[in-house]
Amino acid sequence: MSFHVICKQILFLLLLFMFFGCSGGTLKKFNEAYYGGDASGAYEIAKNRVEENIDSSQGEVKQDADNLLWQVQAGVSGFYLNEKDASRYLNLADSLMQENIKSFIKNFFQTTASILTSDSILPYPIYLYEASMVNYYLALDAMGNGKQNDARIFFNQALERQNDAKDYYAKELQEREEKLLDMQKISEETPKDEQYLAVGISLAKSKDTNLSLVQENFINPMIVYMKFLFEMIQGNFAGIYSLGNDFLALIPKEDKNIFTARKQGDTKRYTWMIIEDGRSAFKDSIAFSIPLPMDPTAFLNFGGMAAAILAFQDKKSAETIGMAAAALSGGVLLNYAEPVLLDGVDFSQIYEVDSIRATKFFDMQALIETEFNKRMPGVRIRAIARSVPPAITSYLVEQGGKQAGYKGLGFLLSLLHRAVISADTRMITALPNAFYIMRFENFDGEKELVIDGKNRIKFSLNNQEEDHIIYVRNLGHEVFMRTLN
């Protein structure tokens, strides 16, 4: 192999590396501002990302992989700040989600089509729990602006989306299983890339992604609860019964008692305080390397490759020894990265008004884990499949380099790839980790919301003859309060 050809191989590998980079810099800045005491600055970051992809002359949204991500971030953060454009961004996200959900199977289980790309440059594949939350915040924003008919429509859409989630995943996972079974029917005559993909399938179906011990949770009871409160305040009792017994079972006893009393003519009026606390679960990237022998047929072997991946995953000592052996023997590395879900973070635990303490109503963690684990098989198949081209290119460069007197060049390229590879860690990060609720009879004058016995926020009611919902968001360094009706 000539030095000229070696340079071409190096250039090819470097071009591949460009696809592995994660454009997470802006998301990191958003998170730092949002949870660091500058929610307005975070909103401006998200808003600018949305606006830069809108053609001002045509009013059309340009195609961008992160459009949906930033539309939701801008809409949710803008809602807390009572920004007039919040509903506009949420509506943009809702329209784009409608398109994505129609092609759910295509977007969700891409495999060989994205071998030479990183998931981070694919269109953001919104989770269905995020999709239902977009409609949830649209409903809340409509309530806050006196658009009750719009609020009812958005609440109903939010309920439909989360009801559909389990059916979506059941259907698509069944079709994926059938496809994977066909793809695993390999023999020695099967092309090596297909054998390698079968290895990926084997890993994707390993015990790490087995959901048999995980409780599948697709329902966000906050959406049900807010729909209940909305219809009760509006006096639409039929709308409450339309929820059905399963959803009504999620409503606290105290609120059911108020509903029963109202049906019997009770005229007492109440204030409900809904508190969002913390930062929801988020993604990080984990990566590891598998030292490969110089014979490519050895590391593309189905059984050997599967064993190597499972043996080296999260085993740093074995990996270090193997890397040293690869370097000494003139081998190369196969580098692999996948996302890992980190637990959400709570900021406070005690919320009180007078002697009334808020109760934790819902934690987002299980909801997020369910969909994350449902998607991991498809994510792993793509991650494994796209790890092969850089490894093969490194192998070819190493072989050619030896002939040209440049031993170890392929291994160095492997190390370069190891340094830049990362998983797609995009996720809606503006959502809370937990929801708290409390209720009390209407009052005259001022009251204080006390957080963890120290932070105090004063509030009052405009009209004691009407029900009120006060919505609170605790971002750690900042707390926002908005009256919705």
SEMAR-669685 format. One line per field, with one value per residue (C-alpha): residue number from 1; x, y, z. Coordinates in steps of 0.02 Angstrom, whole numbers. Each point is the difference from the previous one (the first is absolute). Example, Ala and Ser with C-alpha at 12.3 -4.5 7.8 and 13.67 -1.06 7.14 Angstrom:
<sites>
seq (1  2)
X (615  69)
Y (-225  172)
Z (390  -33)
</sites>
This chain:
<sites>
seq (1  2  3  4  5  6  7  8  9  10  11  12  13  14  15  16  17  18  19  20  21  22  23  24  25  26  27  28  29  30  31  32  33  34  35  36  37  38  39  40  41  42  43  44  45  46  47  48  49  50  51  52  53  54  55  56  57  58  59  60  61  62  63  64  65  66  67  68  69  70  71  72  73  74  75  76  77  78  79  80  81  82  83  84  85  86  87  88  89  90  91  92  93  94  95  96  97  98  99  100  101  102  103  104  105  106  107  108  109  110  111  112  113  114  115  116  117  118  119  120  121  122  123  124  125  126  127  128  129  130  131  132  133  134  135  136  137  138  139  140  141  142  143  144  145  146  147  148  149  150  151  152  153  154  155  156  157  158  159  160  161  162  163  164  165  166  167  168  169  170  171  172  173  174  175  176  177  178  179  180  181  182  183  184  185  186  187  188  189  190  191  192  193  194  195  196  197  198  199  200  201  202  203  204  205  206  207  208  209  210  211  212  213  214  215  216  217  218  219  220  221  222  223  224  225  226  227  228  229  230  231  232  233  234  235  236  237  238  239  240  241  242  243  244  245  246  247  248  249  250  251  252  253  254  255  256  257  258  259  260  261  262  263  264  265  266  267  268  269  270  271  272  273  274  275  276  277  278  279  280  281  282  283  284  285  286  287  288  289  290  291  292  293  294  295  296  297  298  299  300  301  302  303  304  305  306  307  308  309  310  311  312  313  314  315  316  317  318  319  320  321  322  323  324  325  326  327  328  329  330  331  332  333  334  335  336  337  338  339  340  341  342  343  344  345  346  347  348  349  350  351  352  353  354  355  356  357  358  359  360  361  362  363  364  365  366  367  368  369  370  371  372  373  374  375  376  377  378  379  380  381  382  383  384  385  386  387  388  389  390  391  392  393  394  395  396  397  398  399  400  401  402  403  404  405  406  407  408  409  410  411  412  413  414  415  416  417  418  419  420  421  422  423  424  425  426  427  428  429  430  431  432  433  434  435  436  437  438  439  440  441  442  443  444  445  446  447  448  449  450  451  452  453  454  455  456  457  458  459  460  461  462  463  464  465  466  467  468  469  470  471  472  473  474  475  476  477  478  479  480  481  482  483  484  485)
X (0  74  17  -124  -130  36  -35  -167  -47  47  -104  -148  12  13  -155  -89  51  -91  -163  34  12  -146  -65  -36  88  -158  -99  134  -9  -190  9  132  -107  -168  51  132  -113  -22  -161  -27  171  -39  -163  96  122  -143  -98  150  27  -181  -2  161  -86  -154  4  -59  -52  -104  -43  51  106  163  48  115  31  -26  -153  -119  116  17  -181  -49  139  -52  -185  16  124  -102  -158  73  57  -172  82  -125  90  -2  -159  66  154  -102  -118  148  60  -175  -11  170  -43  -157  111  125  -132  -74  169  38  63  116  78  5  86  125  147  111  -58  99  157  112  -86  -21  -173  31  -18  -163  -160  -32  -112  -114  -57  -187  -7  82  -129  -144  84  3  -190  -7  94  -103  -154  73  51  -174  -75  115  -59  -186  -16  -100  -58  179  53  -129  60  182  -38  -96  144  124  -107  -13  188  42  -139  75  178  -14  -88  134  142  -89  -32  171  94  -95  47  181  10  -59  129  140  -40  16  163  77  -18  182  128  184  -47  -93  92  108  -96  -161  88  59  -175  -60  128  -76  -172  63  68  -157  -105  116  -56  47  -153  -120  -153  -76  53  -43  -176  -59  -73  -73  -126  38  -135  33  -84  -151  -3  9  -136  -107  30  -32  -167  -55  39  -92  -149  11  -40  -26  180  56  -102  72  170  -58  23  184  49  -119  85  156  -89  33  -144  -8  -35  -129  -89  -1  -71  -137  -44  -11  -120  -110  6  146  62  168  143  179  177  107  188  97  187  130  166  172  77  -66  109  130  123  188  116  102  134  120  125  29  178  -6  120  76  -103  -166  -88  37  -83  -147  -36  -175  37  169  -62  -151  108  127  -131  -84  168  72  -154  32  155  134  143  -27  -15  165  91  -79  47  179  1  -76  131  144  -66  -41  -187  -137  -151  -186  -78  -180  -112  -179  -111  -35  -145  45  -125  -95  45  -114  31  -118  -112  -110  -128  -119  -137  -45  -11  -45  141  3  3  107  -122  109  182  55  140  -95  -91  164  86  -137  20  190  13  -124  113  168  -2  -15  129  125  -21  45  142  82  -26  82  151  60  53  127  72  17  77  124  44  32  104  101  34  50  101  105  42  48  98  -131  -41  -135  -90  -161  5  23  -153  -95  50  -58  -169  -8  28  -143  -132  -155  -183  -149  -45  -133  -153  -131  82  -126  -118  -11  41  -150  -173  -72  -180  -97  -172  -79  -159  8  61  11  165  173  76  176  65  144  129  105  -35  101  -49  -162  -110  -151  -159  -181  -164  -85  -174  -46  -166  85  112  184  147  172  141  175  166  153  158  116  69  -163  -183  -140  -184  -142  -189  -92  -179)
Y (0  168  148  93  -135  4  186  -30  -128  122  137  -120  -42  182  39  -140  77  159  -95  -56  172  51  176  5  165  104  -124  9  190  -8  -118  104  157  -84  -87  128  148  75  -75  155  -26  -183  48  120  -139  -116  139  49  -180  -8  168  -30  -145  99  81  177  34  -158  -36  -181  -104  -59  -182  -26  -156  96  104  -102  -3  189  37  -99  75  176  -37  -79  126  142  -64  21  175  41  46  43  -110  -156  -69  38  -108  -138  3  -14  -151  -75  14  -81  -139  -40  -35  -103  -108  -41  -73  -72  -169  81  122  -117  -154  64  -120  -21  166  96  -107  144  130  40  -4  180  59  -94  99  7  -152  73  -118  -23  58  162  14  -12  131  122  -10  12  166  64  -35  88  151  9  -3  140  105  -34  -113  -138  -85  -14  -67  -139  -50  -6  -101  -126  -12  -27  -142  -78  5  -87  -127  -40  -19  -179  -52  85  -89  -168  9  62  -119  -147  50  28  -174  -76  99  -46  -184  9  98  -128  -142  5  -126  -1  59  152  164  55  162  -99  -120  150  73  -166  20  168  -77  -131  134  106  -146  -36  2  185  48  -129  89  -150  68  181  63  79  170  102  105  170  25  188  17  -95  102  169  -54  -47  168  97  -84  13  186  23  -97  -128  -157  -101  37  -77  -159  -15  -35  -176  -98  -42  183  56  -125  110  151  33  -36  182  62  -135  58  180  -62  -98  152  111  -118  21  190  46  177  -1  58  -63  38  -141  21  -108  -4  -63  -39  -53  -57  -154  -149  39  -91  -20  -94  -154  -70  -146  -77  -179  -45  -89  -125  45  -125  86  -167  -36  156  -13  -177  -10  -97  78  177  -24  -78  141  137  -79  -40  175  103  98  -104  134  -111  -127  140  80  -166  -33  172  -26  -168  76  139  -123  -121  135  -22  131  44  -12  145  -3  129  -4  114  -34  73  93  24  162  125  73  178  7  -118  108  125  78  132  36  -173  -86  -101  -48  -186  -75  -55  -67  -39  3  -129  -161  81  53  -166  -98  87  12  -189  -33  94  -71  -154  109  123  -140  -79  165  36  -168  5  170  -51  -117  121  96  -165  -72  161  1  -179  42  152  -107  -129  130  97  -150  -20  184  -4  85  -133  45  129  -100  -19  188  29  -119  105  158  -79  -55  181  72  -136  32  -49  109  82  120  8  127  69  134  -125  -27  -155  3  76  54  50  87  77  122  102  175  139  187  95  -76  -171  -70  -154  -61  -113  -111  117  145  66  100  57  111  -17  57  -32  121  -69  -109  -46  -104  -153  27  -103  68  -81  0  -51  -23  6  -8  176  78  -29  57  16  22  7  -97  59)
Z (0  -53  118  -113  29  187  3  -88  133  138  -82  -13  184  51  -102  91  166  -49  10  177  77  109  -18  185  36  -13  104  135  2  12  149  89  -18  33  161  49  34  -173  -69  -109  -78  -30  -86  -113  -47  -47  -86  -106  -54  -58  -87  -96  -87  -51  -172  40  -181  -19  182  -29  118  -76  18  148  105  161  -46  105  150  6  -38  155  107  -49  25  172  69  -75  84  174  -45  -73  -166  -137  -128  110  -78  -174  29  79  -149  -119  98  -1  -190  -24  122  -98  -151  102  80  -171  -51  171  -62  -127  124  149  -69  -127  -11  -153  -74  131  13  -55  106  182  77  50  -180  -27  32  186  37  133  135  8  182  -60  -138  124  109  -146  -8  190  1  -146  105  153  -103  -76  176  53  -147  24  -153  83  -161  -60  170  -10  -174  54  158  -105  -124  142  67  -173  -24  161  -28  -169  65  58  -161  -105  86  3  -187  -52  115  -71  -177  53  76  -163  -99  119  -12  -189  12  118  -127  -50  -61  -45  -173  68  -34  147  29  22  119  99  6  69  139  39  6  121  117  -17  61  147  181  14  -101  71  66  88  170  -41  30  -161  35  -143  97  74  134  5  -169  66  160  -88  -121  152  86  -160  -33  182  6  -165  70  -140  99  -159  -48  164  -24  -176  79  46  160  -29  -10  137  115  -12  76  186  119  59  -176  -31  158  -63  -166  89  106  -153  -85  154  -11  113  -37  90  -108  8  -55  -67  -4  -123  28  -123  82  -59  -162  -88  -47  -132  -111  6  -116  45  -115  -1  -120  -56  -55  -167  -77  -167  -97  -40  -23  183  69  -119  59  73  158  35  -21  111  135  -12  16  150  82  -16  38  160  40  4  60  -137  -127  55  -14  -169  -66  50  -87  -157  -3  21  -131  -127  19  0  107  -29  95  57  87  60  106  183  98  159  140  17  137  135  58  150  98  112  -66  124  8  181  78  -164  -78  -183  -41  -136  -133  -139  -40  -183  17  -38  -146  -81  36  -87  -167  14  24  -139  -121  54  -113  -156  67  33  -170  -84  121  -30  -188  -16  105  -139  -141  107  65  -175  -65  145  -42  -183  49  122  -134  -129  128  40  -183  -10  162  110  129  127  -109  1  189  19  -109  112  150  -90  -34  183  53  -103  2  105  3  -40  165  -64  111  54  157  51  83  190  98  118  20  167  33  139  19  122  15  -74  114  17  6  -28  33  -16  -87  107  -82  112  145  -70  -171  9  -144  33  -102  6  -92  -119  33  148  -82  -135  1  -37  -58  45  -97  75  -78  111  -105  149  -8  -59  40  -117  43  -125  29  -134  32)
</sites>
